[in-house]
C-alpha cells in the first residue's frame, strides 16, 4: 500500500480518537458538572420562592383583608445544551392535623358554631434529581430544608432542619415566628358615646389557613405556582344598645412547637385583659389553663351597658397550580 493512501486513514482514525476522547470527557466530567450547576440554580430559585411565599402568608395574616398573592418556582432542573433531560418535582399543600385555636361565642345560653383556627404546610420535593436531593417545607411560620424520604410516609422527609435558623431553639425564640403567631388574632373596640369606661362594640379578628379543595398537589418538570387568596367575613353577635352575647372564649391548644401557640395565647389573653382594663364598666376578663389548652374569655358585667361583638374571620386559602 502506498504511503499517500495510508495517511488519510491514519488521520481519520486520529480525528475519530480525538472525537471519542472529547465525547467521553463531555459525558464523564463536563456534562455532570453542568447538570449539577443547573440543579443548584434551580434549588436556589425554589429556596427564594419559599422565602417570598412565606412572607406573603405572614403579610396576608397581618393585613387582614381581601387579597391574592402568588409565587412561581421551577419544579425540575438539570437541563443543559445537548442534554435537555431534567429532573422533576412536586409541590403540595396540606392542612396541619391539629387546630391551633378555637373561638366560641355563647348567646342566650347557646354555644354557637365554633370557629377553628388552623394552619397549613406547603412543600417541594425533587423527583429524579441528578445531584441534589433537597426539598423544602413551610409550617408554623418558618421553612425547613428536607432530605430523602421517610419510610413512614411518601410525603415525609427522612431529615429536616430549619433553613434560616441554626437550631429549633432559635426557631422557638424567633421574634418573627412569635409575631406571626400573635397576628392570628386581634381586637379593636369603640366606647359608648357618653361613657368612656363602657364599650359599645368589640371587634375580634381571627385568621385561619386551609388548603384549596382540589388544588393541593402538582407534579412535573415545568413551572409550579403557590397561590393564596384571603377573604374576610364578618358576623355580629348581640343587638346594638340592647343586648350582649353571654361570653366570647378563645381556647389555644397545646400543639407543637409549643412556642407558637404560647405566643398566640399571650397576645390574645393580653388583648382581652386590656379590654377589661379599658372598659371596667361592662367588660369582665377571666382566663384558665388546662393540660391540653389555655383559655381566655371576656363577658359582659352583670347589669351593665350592653355591647356587641363583631367577629372578622379572615380565611386564607392556599393552593398550587401547574
Secondary structure, 3 states (H helix, E strand, C coil): CCHHHHHHHHHHHHHHHHHHHHHHHHHHHHHHHHHHHHHHHHHHHHHHHHHHHHHHHHHHHHHCCCEEEEEEEECCCCCECCECCCCEEEEEEEECCCCCEEEEEEECCEECCCEEECCEEEEEEEECCCCCCEEEEEECCEEEEEECCECCECCCCCEEEECCCCCHHHHHCCHHHHHHHHCCEEEEEEEECCEEEEEEEEEEEEEEEEECCCCCEEEECCEEEEEEEEEEEEEEECECCCECCCEEEEEEECCCCHHHHHHHHHHHHHHHHHHHHHCCCCEEEEEEECCCEEEEEEEECCCCCCCEEEEEEEEEEEEEEC
